[in-house]
Amino acid sequence: MPEGDTVYRTARYLDEALTGGTLTVSDFRVPQHATADLRGLPVHGTVPRGKHLLTRVGEYSVHTHLGMDGLWQTGRPGQRWRRPGYLARVILATETAEAIAFDLKITALIPTVREDDVVGHLGPDLLGPDWDPQEAVRRLSVDPDRNLGLALLDQTNLAGIGNVYRSEVLFLFGIHPHAPVSRARDLERLVTRSQQLLHANRDRTERTTTGDTAPGRRTWVYGRRRGAPCLRCGTPIRREEFEARPVYWCPSCQPQQ
């Protein structure tokens, strides 16, 4: 599932493939930008911002968001695509490299000077130069009665956490998934640990929050089947749908108080 660490790596791959080149292919397969043509323009780079990507071409920025299932594939022109062509939303290529975006949540083309219009509302980026744990805590603390897990997913509070890290951080701090923000005794330590987890995984192809990269042991609770033993205490893991997303927790390590 794409989260801040995945987006960070994707930006790096796009940089390595396209930055410094001139576009020879510019194909937007979405109605609002179907006639856009960036051919002949230089690629200046790709900037990650939380879960958003901004690929700067000439005086424009290709704004993309991977959503739940999105993917940017990079490689040499003529490569075999990893997904069917009908799922492609953007194709950008230079003489030496090609990048194809599939299943995007957002596909937009904006003037680079207007980037703040689409990402200016975001909170501090856990993997960005603007990371500020005190500001993240301030934003989270505005509504102490709000569900903490939902507050962590709110990108206006801090940008980059998704459902995986939400579940894992709550486990590490022994907080039940339905607990309010006020239940966290040290919010700054919690957001700092969140940042450390994303930072540790930003260069890994196999994400781990346990430090173990063996299959079935990479996460404490997220993605594990209901009833599987907790890796810490052996209690069966629980899973439920909450606000249209699955939440995982250990009832012993994360008691409902």
Stockholm file with secondary structure:
# STOCKHOLM 1.0

chainA/1-257         MPEGDTVYRTARYLDEALTGGTLTVSDFRVPQHATADLRGLPVHGTVPRGKHLLTRVGEYSVHTHLGMDGLWQTGRPGQRWRRPGYLARVILATETAEAIAFDLKITALIPTVREDDVVGHLGPDLLGPDWDPQEAVRRLSVDPDRNLGLALLDQTNLAGIGNVYRSEVLFLFGIHPHAPVSRARDLERLVTRSQQLLHANRDRTERTTTGDTAPGRRTWVYGRRRGAPCLRCGTPIRREEFEARPVYWCPSCQPQQ
#=GR chainA/1-257 SS CCCHHHHHHHHHHHHHHHTTCBCSEEEECSGGGTTCCCTTCBEEEEEEETTEEEEEETTEEEEEECTTTCEEEEESTTCCCSSCGGGEEEEEECSSCEEEEESCSEEEEEEGGGTHHHHTTCCCBTTSTTCCHHHHHHHHTTCTTSBHHHHHHCTTTSBSCCHHHHHHHHHHTTCCTTCBGGGCSCHHHHHHHHHHHHHHHTTCSSCCSSSCCSTTCSCSSTTCCTTCBCTTTCCBCEEEEETTEEEEECTTTSCCC
#=GC SS_cons         CCCHHHHHHHHHHHHHHHTTCBCSEEEECSGGGTTCCCTTCBEEEEEEETTEEEEEETTEEEEEECTTTCEEEEESTTCCCSSCGGGEEEEEECSSCEEEEESCSEEEEEEGGGTHHHHTTCCCBTTSTTCCHHHHHHHHTTCTTSBHHHHHHCTTTSBSCCHHHHHHHHHHTTCCTTCBGGGCSCHHHHHHHHHHHHHHHTTCSSCCSSSCCSTTCSCSSTTCCTTCBCTTTCCBCEEEEETTEEEEECTTTSCCC
//
